[in-house]
């Protein structure tokens, strides 16, 4: 959303897609996502983001064959007090956080030998405005492997 501060305390739904929608992350078998080595790196790097930045949480995340969906909650008030230099500690924006995820996961996927892997530029996002929307999106994310097979047999 143009002009919106994406480092504000909010919950954000996002989708990141592989370049040309190539299925690098595994396949769906019996309605369950089976991760490839690249998919396992995606999972590991998502957990790294959550550990690296204590002011973010995720209560829903799914890896699909050629994309990922998730909810990222930013708590801009996490640090609360000023740092040693007298300024407030910087909270990364949604774009910076997802950029770090994409960069680190790409690097590791390339290092494992998959040099053809690339993310599509940017990502899709939606600001979650209330609990009802959050519940609907969370259910969508959790059911994505089941629904993907229904939509793409």
Secondary structure in CASP SS format (residue, H / E / C, confidence):
PFRMAT SS
TARGET T0000
AUTHOR 0000-0000-0000
METHOD secondary structure of the structure
MODEL  1
X C 1.00
X C 1.00
X C 1.00
X C 1.00
X C 1.00
X C 1.00
X C 1.00
X C 1.00
X C 1.00
X E 1.00
X E 1.00
X E 1.00
X E 1.00
X E 1.00
X E 1.00
X E 1.00
X E 1.00
X E 1.00
X H 1.00
X H 1.00
X H 1.00
X C 1.00
X C 1.00
X C 1.00
X C 1.00
X E 1.00
X E 1.00
X E 1.00
X E 1.00
X C 1.00
X C 1.00
X E 1.00
X E 1.00
X E 1.00
X E 1.00
X C 1.00
X H 1.00
X H 1.00
X H 1.00
X H 1.00
X H 1.00
X H 1.00
X H 1.00
X H 1.00
X H 1.00
X H 1.00
X H 1.00
X H 1.00
X H 1.00
X H 1.00
X H 1.00
X H 1.00
X C 1.00
X C 1.00
X C 1.00
X E 1.00
X E 1.00
X E 1.00
X E 1.00
X E 1.00
X E 1.00
X E 1.00
X E 1.00
X C 1.00
X C 1.00
X C 1.00
X E 1.00
X E 1.00
X E 1.00
X E 1.00
X E 1.00
X E 1.00
X E 1.00
X E 1.00
X C 1.00
X C 1.00
X C 1.00
X C 1.00
X C 1.00
X C 1.00
X C 1.00
X E 1.00
X C 1.00
X C 1.00
X C 1.00
X C 1.00
X C 1.00
X E 1.00
X C 1.00
X C 1.00
X C 1.00
X C 1.00
X C 1.00
X H 1.00
X H 1.00
X H 1.00
X H 1.00
X H 1.00
X H 1.00
X H 1.00
X H 1.00
X H 1.00
X H 1.00
X H 1.00
X H 1.00
X H 1.00
X H 1.00
X H 1.00
X H 1.00
X H 1.00
X H 1.00
X C 1.00
X C 1.00
X C 1.00
X C 1.00
X C 1.00
X C 1.00
X C 1.00
X E 1.00
X C 1.00
X C 1.00
X C 1.00
X C 1.00
X E 1.00
X E 1.00
X E 1.00
X E 1.00
X E 1.00
X C 1.00
X C 1.00
X H 1.00
X H 1.00
X H 1.00
X H 1.00
X H 1.00
X H 1.00
X H 1.00
X H 1.00
X H 1.00
X H 1.00
X H 1.00
X H 1.00
X C 1.00
X H 1.00
X H 1.00
X H 1.00
X H 1.00
X H 1.00
X H 1.00
X H 1.00
X H 1.00
X C 1.00
X C 1.00
END
